[in-house]
Amino acid sequence: MVSVPTDPLSLLVLLMIMLLAWITTQHYLVPCKNFPPGPWGLPIIGSFMYFGSDIHKDMMKLSKKYGDVYSLKMGSHTAVVVNGVNAIKECLVKKGTDFADRPHSWTVEQYNPRYEGIASGRFDDKWQRRRQFAHTTLRGFGFGKTSMESKICEEISFLLDEFRDIQDKSIDTSAILNRSVPNVICSITFGKRFHYSDPKFSFIIDTMGKWSELMGTMYELDFLRFEGHLINQIYITTIHLVMI
């Protein structure tokens, strides 16, 4: 007869052991038959210990050991790495439709739970219709035509003038370049461009930059599904308490 502990501390230790056993089992479970080989790493942190500051070089080293197609554990997320011209061509060209869809993302589900749109949408009939509509509309604005070249050349002249005005000074060119590219889009869409120092234009561009940085940080949670679900529950609970 097996005796079950009744004191809180023993129950907590038992639950922690069961949780660790479940996480370890899920970590080393092969997703399917003939799954690509690779370093499985450790539970929770995955294969991150194999990477240093030059991740692309570390991945090249792993490809020499496991082949052009191998698997990795990025935290609790299983990923397949495709390396080499022939393997990439087979994946993206010969079998492009099979690999056209996007993986489930906890971060995307927070602001786009139905995966609508083009950038983060699922590869289905709705997505293909949206893409076709967007492509047709963009061609109406000059996308892929010589008329767009004149808009780009016009913006380049303003960009060069801006650089001439600030020559002999130490500057960060990314701020100016981040305004020149959207200006081409504004010129095509709205029929006008904005000065690089325009306060409203600068506010929009800077806000978009901060949003991109924030999303880049949040995407790291996709590799830690357990933490992602935990944060999601905390977020829902907080919203519920605020509404009460």
CYANA upper distance limits for C-alpha pairs under 8 A (distance plus 0.5 A):
  5 PRO  CA     10 SER  CA      6.49
  5 PRO  CA     11 LEU  CA      6.74
  6 THR  CA     10 SER  CA      7.56
  6 THR  CA     11 LEU  CA      7.05
  7 ASP  CA     11 LEU  CA      6.84
  8 PRO  CA     12 LEU  CA      6.59
  9 LEU  CA     13 VAL  CA      6.76
 10 SER  CA     14 LEU  CA      6.63
 11 LEU  CA     15 LEU  CA      6.62
 12 LEU  CA     16 MET  CA      6.67
 13 VAL  CA     17 ILE  CA      6.72
 14 LEU  CA     18 MET  CA      6.74
 15 LEU  CA     19 LEU  CA      6.56
 16 MET  CA     20 LEU  CA      6.61
 17 ILE  CA     21 ALA  CA      6.60
 18 MET  CA     22 TRP  CA      6.66
 19 LEU  CA     23 ILE  CA      6.67
 20 LEU  CA     24 THR  CA      6.55
 21 ALA  CA     25 THR  CA      6.63
 22 TRP  CA     26 GLN  CA      6.66
 23 ILE  CA     27 HIS  CA      6.54
 23 ILE  CA     43 PRO  CA      7.17
 23 ILE  CA     44 ILE  CA      8.10
 24 THR  CA     28 TYR  CA      6.91
 24 THR  CA     43 PRO  CA      6.15
 25 THR  CA     29 LEU  CA      6.55
 27 HIS  CA     40 TRP  CA      8.41
 27 HIS  CA     42 LEU  CA      8.35
 27 HIS  CA     43 PRO  CA      6.24
 27 HIS  CA     44 ILE  CA      8.30
 27 HIS  CA     76 SER  CA      7.28
 28 TYR  CA     40 TRP  CA      7.54
 30 VAL  CA     35 PHE  CA      7.55
 31 PRO  CA     35 PHE  CA      7.47
 35 PHE  CA     71 SER  CA      8.43
 36 PRO  CA     69 VAL  CA      6.92
 36 PRO  CA     70 TYR  CA      5.37
 36 PRO  CA     71 SER  CA      6.03
 36 PRO  CA     80 VAL  CA      7.92
 37 PRO  CA     66 TYR  CA      6.89
 37 PRO  CA     70 TYR  CA      5.76
 37 PRO  CA     71 SER  CA      6.21
 38 GLY  CA     62 LEU  CA      8.43
 38 GLY  CA     66 TYR  CA      6.56
 38 GLY  CA     70 TYR  CA      5.78
 38 GLY  CA     71 SER  CA      5.26
 38 GLY  CA     72 LEU  CA      6.41
 39 PRO  CA     47 SER  CA      7.09
 39 PRO  CA     71 SER  CA      7.71
 39 PRO  CA     72 LEU  CA      6.63
 39 PRO  CA     73 LYS  CA      8.02
 40 TRP  CA     46 GLY  CA      6.98
 40 TRP  CA     47 SER  CA      6.60
 40 TRP  CA     71 SER  CA      8.49
 40 TRP  CA     72 LEU  CA      6.72
 40 TRP  CA     73 LYS  CA      6.16
 41 GLY  CA     45 ILE  CA      8.04
 41 GLY  CA     46 GLY  CA      5.23
 41 GLY  CA     47 SER  CA      4.80
 41 GLY  CA     48 PHE  CA      8.02
 41 GLY  CA     49 MET  CA      8.01
 41 GLY  CA     73 LYS  CA      7.21
 42 LEU  CA     46 GLY  CA      5.30
 42 LEU  CA     47 SER  CA      7.14
 43 PRO  CA     75 GLY  CA      7.96
 43 PRO  CA     76 SER  CA      7.63
 44 ILE  CA     75 GLY  CA      5.72
 44 ILE  CA     76 SER  CA      5.94
 44 ILE  CA    224 LEU  CA      7.57
 45 ILE  CA     74 MET  CA      7.64
 45 ILE  CA     75 GLY  CA      4.88
 45 ILE  CA     76 SER  CA      7.46
 46 GLY  CA     72 LEU  CA      8.20
 46 GLY  CA     73 LYS  CA      5.14
 46 GLY  CA     74 MET  CA      5.73
 46 GLY  CA     75 GLY  CA      4.76
 46 GLY  CA     76 SER  CA      6.75
 47 SER  CA     51 PHE  CA      8.29
 47 SER  CA     72 LEU  CA      6.82
 47 SER  CA     73 LYS  CA      5.73
 47 SER  CA     74 MET  CA      6.42
 47 SER  CA     75 GLY  CA      7.50
 48 PHE  CA     73 LYS  CA      8.45
 48 PHE  CA     74 MET  CA      7.15
 48 PHE  CA     75 GLY  CA      7.82
 50 TYR  CA     58 ASP  CA      7.61
 51 PHE  CA     55 ILE  CA      6.06
 51 PHE  CA     58 ASP  CA      6.35
 51 PHE  CA     59 MET  CA      8.40
 52 GLY  CA     58 ASP  CA      7.73
 54 ASP  CA     58 ASP  CA      7.02
 55 ILE  CA     59 MET  CA      6.69
 56 HIS  CA     60 MET  CA      6.77
 57 LYS  CA     61 LYS  CA      6.89
 58 ASP  CA     62 LEU  CA      6.90
 59 MET  CA     63 SER  CA      6.72
 60 MET  CA     64 LYS  CA      7.00
 60 MET  CA     83 ASN  CA      8.35
 61 LYS  CA     65 LYS  CA      7.23
 62 LEU  CA     66 TYR  CA      6.51
 62 LEU  CA     67 GLY  CA      8.16
 63 SER  CA     67 GLY  CA      5.19
 63 SER  CA     68 ASP  CA      5.76
 63 SER  CA     69 VAL  CA      7.71
 63 SER  CA     70 TYR  CA      7.50
 63 SER  CA     83 ASN  CA      7.51
 64 LYS  CA     68 ASP  CA      7.97
 66 TYR  CA     70 TYR  CA      6.46
 68 ASP  CA     81 VAL  CA      8.24
 68 ASP  CA     82 VAL  CA      6.37
 68 ASP  CA     83 ASN  CA      5.18
 68 ASP  CA     84 GLY  CA      6.48
 68 ASP  CA     87 ALA  CA      7.23
 69 VAL  CA     80 VAL  CA      7.48
 69 VAL  CA     81 VAL  CA      6.21
 69 VAL  CA     82 VAL  CA      5.26
 69 VAL  CA     83 ASN  CA      6.74
 69 VAL  CA     87 ALA  CA      7.86
 70 TYR  CA     80 VAL  CA      6.24
 70 TYR  CA     81 VAL  CA      5.93
 70 TYR  CA     82 VAL  CA      7.42
 71 SER  CA     78 THR  CA      7.62
 71 SER  CA     79 ALA  CA      6.14
 71 SER  CA     80 VAL  CA      4.80
 71 SER  CA     81 VAL  CA      6.39
 72 LEU  CA     78 THR  CA      6.43
 72 LEU  CA     79 ALA  CA      5.71
 72 LEU  CA     80 VAL  CA      6.69
 72 LEU  CA     81 VAL  CA      7.82
 73 LYS  CA     77 HIS  CA      6.21
 73 LYS  CA     78 THR  CA      5.24
 73 LYS  CA     79 ALA  CA      6.72
 74 MET  CA     78 THR  CA      6.62
 74 MET  CA     79 ALA  CA      7.25
 74 MET  CA    223 PHE  CA      6.07
 75 GLY  CA    223 PHE  CA      5.31
 75 GLY  CA    224 LEU  CA      5.93
 76 SER  CA    223 PHE  CA      6.17
 76 SER  CA    224 LEU  CA      5.93
 76 SER  CA    225 ARG  CA      6.77
 76 SER  CA    226 PHE  CA      8.42
 77 HIS  CA    222 ASP  CA      7.83
 77 HIS  CA    223 PHE  CA      5.56
 77 HIS  CA    224 LEU  CA      7.47
 77 HIS  CA    225 ARG  CA      7.77
 82 VAL  CA     87 ALA  CA      6.86
 82 VAL  CA     88 ILE  CA      6.60
 83 ASN  CA     87 ALA  CA      6.78
 83 ASN  CA     88 ILE  CA      6.86
 84 GLY  CA     88 ILE  CA      6.59
 85 VAL  CA     89 LYS  CA      6.49
 86 ASN  CA     90 GLU  CA      6.69
 87 ALA  CA     91 CYS  CA      6.67
 88 ILE  CA     92 LEU  CA      6.45
 88 ILE  CA     93 VAL  CA      8.37
 89 LYS  CA     93 VAL  CA      5.70
 89 LYS  CA     94 LYS  CA      7.08
 90 GLU  CA     94 LYS  CA      5.25
 90 GLU  CA     95 LYS  CA      6.41
 90 GLU  CA     96 GLY  CA      8.25
 91 CYS  CA     95 LYS  CA      5.76
 91 CYS  CA     96 GLY  CA      6.42
 91 CYS  CA     99 PHE  CA      7.28
 92 LEU  CA     96 GLY  CA      4.78
 92 LEU  CA     97 THR  CA      8.46
 92 LEU  CA     99 PHE  CA      7.36
 92 LEU  CA    100 ALA  CA      8.44
 95 LYS  CA     99 PHE  CA      7.29
 96 GLY  CA    100 ALA  CA      6.36
 97 THR  CA    101 ASP  CA      8.39
100 ALA  CA    123 PHE  CA      6.82
101 ASP  CA    122 ARG  CA      6.31
101 ASP  CA    123 PHE  CA      5.20
102 ARG  CA    120 SER  CA      7.90
102 ARG  CA    121 GLY  CA      8.01
102 ARG  CA    122 ARG  CA      6.62
102 ARG  CA    123 PHE  CA      7.65
105 SER  CA    109 GLU  CA      6.72
105 SER  CA    222 ASP  CA      6.60
106 TRP  CA    110 GLN  CA      7.09
106 TRP  CA    221 LEU  CA      8.03
106 TRP  CA    222 ASP  CA      6.22
106 TRP  CA    225 ARG  CA      8.18
106 TRP  CA    228 GLY  CA      7.37
107 THR  CA    111 TYR  CA      7.90
107 THR  CA    215 MET  CA      8.34
107 THR  CA    218 MET  CA      6.83
107 THR  CA    219 TYR  CA      6.35
107 THR  CA    221 LEU  CA      7.79
107 THR  CA    222 ASP  CA      7.13
108 VAL  CA    112 ASN  CA      6.01
108 VAL  CA    113 PRO  CA      7.35
108 VAL  CA    115 TYR  CA      7.99
108 VAL  CA    120 SER  CA      7.90
109 GLU  CA    113 PRO  CA      4.53
109 GLU  CA    114 ARG  CA      7.78
109 GLU  CA    115 TYR  CA      7.70
112 ASN  CA    116 GLU  CA      7.06
115 TYR  CA    120 SER  CA      6.52
115 TYR  CA    121 GLY  CA      5.07
115 TYR  CA    122 ARG  CA      6.55
116 GLU  CA    120 SER  CA      7.45
116 GLU  CA    121 GLY  CA      5.45
116 GLU  CA    122 ARG  CA      7.94
117 GLY  CA    121 GLY  CA      5.65
117 GLY  CA    127 TRP  CA      7.64
117 GLY  CA    130 ARG  CA      7.91
118 ILE  CA    127 TRP  CA      6.83
118 ILE  CA    130 ARG  CA      7.39
118 ILE  CA    131 ARG  CA      7.09
121 GLY  CA    127 TRP  CA      6.91
122 ARG  CA    127 TRP  CA      7.01
123 PHE  CA    127 TRP  CA      6.19
123 PHE  CA    128 GLN  CA      7.64
124 ASP  CA    128 GLN  CA      6.85
125 ASP  CA    129 ARG  CA      6.72
126 LYS  CA    130 ARG  CA      6.73
127 TRP  CA    131 ARG  CA      6.62
128 GLN  CA    132 GLN  CA      6.61
129 ARG  CA    133 PHE  CA      6.62
130 ARG  CA    134 ALA  CA      6.54
131 ARG  CA    135 HIS  CA      6.52
132 GLN  CA    136 THR  CA      6.62
133 PHE  CA    137 THR  CA      6.59
134 ALA  CA    138 LEU  CA      6.54
135 HIS  CA    139 ARG  CA      6.72
136 THR  CA    140 GLY  CA      7.00
137 THR  CA    141 PHE  CA      7.22
138 LEU  CA    142 GLY  CA      6.97
138 LEU  CA    143 PHE  CA      5.75
139 ARG  CA    143 PHE  CA      4.91
139 ARG  CA    144 GLY  CA      7.00
139 ARG  CA    145 LYS  CA      7.94
141 PHE  CA    188 ILE  CA      6.84
141 PHE  CA    189 THR  CA      7.65
142 GLY  CA    146 THR  CA      7.86
142 GLY  CA    147 SER  CA      6.16
142 GLY  CA    148 MET  CA      5.83
142 GLY  CA    188 ILE  CA      8.28
143 PHE  CA    148 MET  CA      6.76
144 GLY  CA    148 MET  CA      7.69
145 LYS  CA    149 GLU  CA      7.93
146 THR  CA    150 SER  CA      7.54
147 SER  CA    151 LYS  CA      7.45
148 MET  CA    152 ILE  CA      6.85
148 MET  CA    188 ILE  CA      8.33
149 GLU  CA    153 CYS  CA      6.64
150 SER  CA    154 GLU  CA      6.55
151 LYS  CA    155 GLU  CA      6.81
151 LYS  CA    184 VAL  CA      6.82
151 LYS  CA    187 SER  CA      7.63
151 LYS  CA    188 ILE  CA      7.91
152 ILE  CA    156 ILE  CA      6.68
152 ILE  CA    184 VAL  CA      6.63
153 CYS  CA    157 SER  CA      6.90
154 GLU  CA    158 PHE  CA      7.26
155 GLU  CA    159 LEU  CA      6.66
155 GLU  CA    180 SER  CA      7.19
155 GLU  CA    183 ASN  CA      7.78
155 GLU  CA    184 VAL  CA      7.02
156 ILE  CA    160 LEU  CA      6.62
156 ILE  CA    180 SER  CA      8.32
157 SER  CA    161 ASP  CA      6.76
158 PHE  CA    162 GLU  CA      6.74
159 LEU  CA    163 PHE  CA      6.89
159 LEU  CA    176 ILE  CA      8.31
159 LEU  CA    177 LEU  CA      8.48
159 LEU  CA    180 SER  CA      7.23
160 LEU  CA    164 ARG  CA      6.71
161 ASP  CA    165 ASP  CA      6.81
162 GLU  CA    166 ILE  CA      7.10
163 PHE  CA    167 GLN  CA      6.49
172 ASP  CA    176 ILE  CA      8.41
173 THR  CA    177 LEU  CA      6.66
174 SER  CA    178 ASN  CA      6.33
175 ALA  CA    179 ARG  CA      7.14
176 ILE  CA    180 SER  CA      6.80
176 ILE  CA    196 TYR  CA      7.48
177 LEU  CA    181 VAL  CA      6.96
178 ASN  CA    182 PRO  CA      7.52
178 ASN  CA    205 ILE  CA      7.98
179 ARG  CA    183 ASN  CA      6.66
179 ARG  CA    196 TYR  CA      6.81
179 ARG  CA    202 SER  CA      8.23
179 ARG  CA    205 ILE  CA      7.44
180 SER  CA    184 VAL  CA      7.24
180 SER  CA    196 TYR  CA      8.16
181 VAL  CA    185 ILE  CA      7.53
182 PRO  CA    186 CYS  CA      6.67
183 ASN  CA    187 SER  CA      6.45
183 ASN  CA    193 ARG  CA      5.93
183 ASN  CA    194 PHE  CA      7.02
184 VAL  CA    188 ILE  CA      6.84
184 VAL  CA    193 ARG  CA      7.77
185 ILE  CA    189 THR  CA      6.46
186 CYS  CA    190 PHE  CA      5.85
186 CYS  CA    191 GLY  CA      7.33
186 CYS  CA    192 LYS  CA      6.80
186 CYS  CA    193 ARG  CA      6.25
186 CYS  CA    194 PHE  CA      8.41
187 SER  CA    191 GLY  CA      5.18
187 SER  CA    192 LYS  CA      4.98
187 SER  CA    193 ARG  CA      5.38
188 ILE  CA    192 LYS  CA      8.00
194 PHE  CA    198 ASP  CA      6.98
194 PHE  CA    201 PHE  CA      7.28
195 HIS  CA    201 PHE  CA      8.42
196 TYR  CA    201 PHE  CA      8.06
196 TYR  CA    202 SER  CA      7.60
197 SER  CA    201 PHE  CA      8.23
197 SER  CA    202 SER  CA      7.09
198 ASP  CA    202 SER  CA      6.45
199 PRO  CA    203 PHE  CA      6.52
200 LYS  CA    204 ILE  CA      6.83
201 PHE  CA    205 ILE  CA      6.80
202 SER  CA    206 ASP  CA      6.44
203 PHE  CA    207 THR  CA      6.47
204 ILE  CA    208 MET  CA      6.69
205 ILE  CA    209 GLY  CA      6.72
206 ASP  CA    210 LYS  CA      6.73
207 THR  CA    211 TRP  CA      6.60
208 MET  CA    212 SER  CA      6.68
209 GLY  CA    213 GLU  CA      6.82
210 LYS  CA    214 LEU  CA      6.64
211 TRP  CA    215 MET  CA      6.61
212 SER  CA    216 GLY  CA      6.56
213 GLU  CA    217 THR  CA      6.88
214 LEU  CA    218 MET  CA      6.76
215 MET  CA    219 TYR  CA      6.55
216 GLY  CA    220 GLU  CA      7.60
217 THR  CA    221 LEU  CA      8.34
218 MET  CA    222 ASP  CA      8.20
219 TYR  CA    223 PHE  CA      8.31
220 GLU  CA    224 LEU  CA      7.90
221 LEU  CA    225 ARG  CA      7.21
221 LEU  CA    227 GLU  CA      7.54
221 LEU  CA    228 GLY  CA      6.10
222 ASP  CA    228 GLY  CA      7.34
224 LEU  CA    228 GLY  CA      6.64
225 ARG  CA    229 HIS  CA      6.65
226 PHE  CA    230 LEU  CA      6.73
227 GLU  CA    231 ILE  CA      6.63
228 GLY  CA    232 ASN  CA      6.64
229 HIS  CA    233 GLN  CA      6.75
230 LEU  CA    234 ILE  CA      6.81
231 ILE  CA    235 TYR  CA      6.55
232 ASN  CA    236 ILE  CA      6.69
233 GLN  CA    237 THR  CA      6.54
234 ILE  CA    238 THR  CA      6.54
235 TYR  CA    239 ILE  CA      6.76
236 ILE  CA    240 HIS  CA      6.65
237 THR  CA    241 LEU  CA      6.71
238 THR  CA    242 VAL  CA      6.70
239 ILE  CA    243 MET  CA      6.71
240 HIS  CA    244 ILE  CA      6.82
